Amino acid sequence: MTTDLVPLAVLMFLVTYPSRAVGMLAPGIERLPRRALEYLQLVGPAVLAALAAVSVMVSTVGGRPVFTVGLPWLSVAACLALVAWRRNLLIGLAAAVGIAIVGRAMGFA
Amino acid sequence: MDAPDGRTPAADLPASRRRLVVDGLGIIVSAAGFGFVFGLAARTSGHYSVIDAMAMSTIVFGGASQFAAVGYVASGLAWPAILVLTALLNARHILYSAALAPWFRGRPFAERAVASHLLTDEAFALSIAHFRRLGRFDPFGYWYPAIVTTFIPWNLATFAGATIGSAVVEPQRLGIDVIFPAAMIGLAVGLVTGRRELAAAVAGAAVAVAVSLAVSPTIGIIAGGIVGPSIGLLVPPSGVTAELPRLEDMKR
């Protein structure tokens, strides 16, 4: 069994860890102005929504990003609605996966 | 039952932890599904051994960048280029880290250093929602989502995907590919407690898609994460806003 890519994993860690640690370990973060703290409060919703939107709306075809419409839109929309209504992520995920399974069984992409 | 805005009274630690644990169950499903597909993708690429796949999941522990690396390695991309792209893809963690930092104020350096390695989209979203509900830091509120709901299932599922994943035909038919975006949007909903958060989420998504199409998805996500909050700040705060960490709470 090879370990050829273990050094790559270590190097990827070395370029990832600083991003994760810079805020937590940098001194003076507690002295940020209130406006900056308010900005940081909004980072979570913005990044998570960006990740979800790009995951379902953008795909790469021939090395180029293209706008995509498909069954995952419905799955993700159902999850969004259910989580907003029931405040329960598990139910939302179950609905999303269920829609994908049923939809693909019916031949939708 | 929580308040309609998703927040529980600041002093209600057990209720907030219950909510965290229940939401965490969804993330366990998400991390397991996603990790399984990573293990499967790594092995079927023909370039990863089981040890290589596990090294990625334990040492890097960065879902999207691990998936991307499978493609990079398979296409023969040089390691320096892979590292640059990995750094870019994981740059959003800078924002997470800065957002969590005020809540970790006063915690030991070693704790913050270890917590940093375990910082993921999921750990960030679950923990910061918990801290906001409480209005203060709670160690369980970070370590439970970081380790129990994410690190452990991610690594166990990577192992399963790398060893027995080829027995599963077409993971897409099982809906595994929709788990990640659904989990992300569900977590985002949990963080929307007012008009500003909603505006930031909508703007972040719109900017991310537009920039992704114009440049690349990696840059798009970062752009959405930077521009979205800026637009959110332009919106007057609603009556219910997320609590900022209080200095006296940080000393507990």
Interface residues (C-beta under 8 A of the other chain):
Chain A: M1 T2 T3 D4 L5 V6 L8 A9 V10 L11 M12 F13 V15 T16 Y17 S19 R20 A21 V22 G23 M24 L25 A26 I29 E30 L32 R34 R35 L37 E38 Y39 L40 Q41 L42 V43 G44 P45 A46 V47 L48 A49 A50 L51 A52 A53 V54 S55 V56 M57 V58 T60 P65 V66 F67 L71 P72 S75 V76 C79 L80 V83 A84 R87 N88 L89 L90 G92 L93 A96 V97 G98 I99 A100 I101 R104 A105
Chain B: D2 G6 R19 V22 D23 L25 G26 I27 V29 S30 H47 Y48 S49 V50 I51 D52 A55 M56 I59 V60 G62 A64 S65 A69 V73 W79 I82 L83 V84 T86 A87 N90 A91 R92 H93 I94 L95 Y96 S97 A98 A99 L100 A101 P102 F104 R105 F109 R112 A113 A115 S116 H117 L119 D121 F124 A125 I128 Q172 R173 L174 G175 I176 D177 V178 I179 F180 P181 A182 A183 M184 I185 G186 L187 A188 V189 G190 L191 V192 R196 E197 L198 A200 A201 V202 A203 G204 A205 A206 V207 A208 V209 S212 L213 S216 P217 G220 I221 G224 G225 V227 G228 P229 S230 G232 L233 A242 L244 L247 M250
